[in-house]
Amino acid sequence: MTRLIRLNGVQTKPTVAFLGPLGTYSHQASYEQFHDTVEFIEKGKIADVFDALGETDFGVIPQENTIFGPVVETYDALRGVESGFIRGEIALKVQHCLIVRKGVKISDIDCVMSHEQALGQCRGFLAKYLPGAATMKMTSTAAAAEVVANTSGSTRAAICSKICLKMFQGLELLEEGIQDEKSNYTRFYVMAKNRKTTLPVVPVTPVSHALVRIHFGCPENNPGDITAAVKALELGVARIDRRPALNRTPFDDVYFVELRDSQARYANTNGVDAGGDIGRMNGKTPWHERVEEAIERVRVLGGEVKLLGLW
Ligand SMILES: O=C(O)C(=O)Cc1ccccc1
């Protein structure tokens, strides 16, 4: 856990929780968003970053990757989130490295450790160059690098960022850019502890987004069919993700619908409800009001809806 700087017991900067330890991609994304305006707080798992919100002002959460798709742990946590509000997004370029203890050769490696996203993004490389090695899922890429660094005589490798060479002693880079596509980005949600909290640094998003969680599996509706709910939104749908609702009704799911205002031409609003006064000045209903009206239309149909973010 990073130490907070306190003056006379008063915390001087807002705090940001991220998936640690130092050296993860989440750490890099957090730094890109907040620079030196905040104190960074490491957490051991993605779920712990969600749990920390409230105690911390902000949190940075990996959401999807261009090679391997959605981050399942994130959607599982979003399923139960009651507090915390998405206020922005960051896309981080990801170049994975194969890292070992000094002196270990690729032919020595018996196990490759990393976050499941990184293992998934490098499936082709692993199948081609390390077909006999086991894979082990870790809580993060840097957690894998830390274990490799701290295990003497280890013939394991970690898939992680090059930055881990500086974070942990005794490591060596064997290969760089081992992911299955040259171009590789991970998108992160920037969350605030609540809807009222605005970001200290202006996010770089040119359009208005919203994330809504919809459970449309009540008896009047047909579990598994959310056509009516999506139609009722009457807004641009950028993506839909789903996870099991865990309510014992087979194949009843919770849906995460990311909305996007296709006509948005608003200036950036620094995390204040996007499209607010600027939207009104353009003679258009502000984005957050249109999202709230859309949510109401789905509720009238019997759906349970929660607004998870506006940015
Ligand atoms: O484990 C990390 O470094 C993370 O931040 C999660 C992750 C893993 C792989 C790609 C992007 C983010």
The ligand as a MOL file (V3000), in Angstrom:
LIG
                    3D

  0  0  0     0  0            999 V3000
M  V30 BEGIN CTAB
M  V30 COUNTS 12 12 0 0 0
M  V30 BEGIN ATOM
M  V30 1 O -2.6230 -6.4640 -14.7000 0
M  V30 2 C -2.5040 -5.2820 -15.1080 0
M  V30 3 O -1.4270 -4.7350 -15.3660 0
M  V30 4 C -3.7340 -4.5160 -15.3280 0
M  V30 5 O -3.7630 -3.3270 -15.1780 0
M  V30 6 C -4.8990 -5.2880 -15.9180 0
M  V30 7 C -4.5530 -5.4340 -17.3660 0
M  V30 8 C -3.9720 -6.5920 -17.7990 0
M  V30 9 C -3.6130 -6.6900 -19.1520 0
M  V30 10 C -3.8260 -5.6450 -20.0110 0
M  V30 11 C -4.3930 -4.4930 -19.5470 0
M  V30 12 C -4.7720 -4.3780 -18.2150 0
M  V30 END ATOM
M  V30 BEGIN BOND
M  V30 1 2 1 2
M  V30 2 1 2 3
M  V30 3 1 2 4
M  V30 4 2 4 5
M  V30 5 1 4 6
M  V30 6 1 6 7
M  V30 7 1 7 8
M  V30 8 2 7 12
M  V30 9 2 8 9
M  V30 10 1 9 10
M  V30 11 2 10 11
M  V30 12 1 11 12
M  V30 END BOND
M  V30 END CTAB
M  END
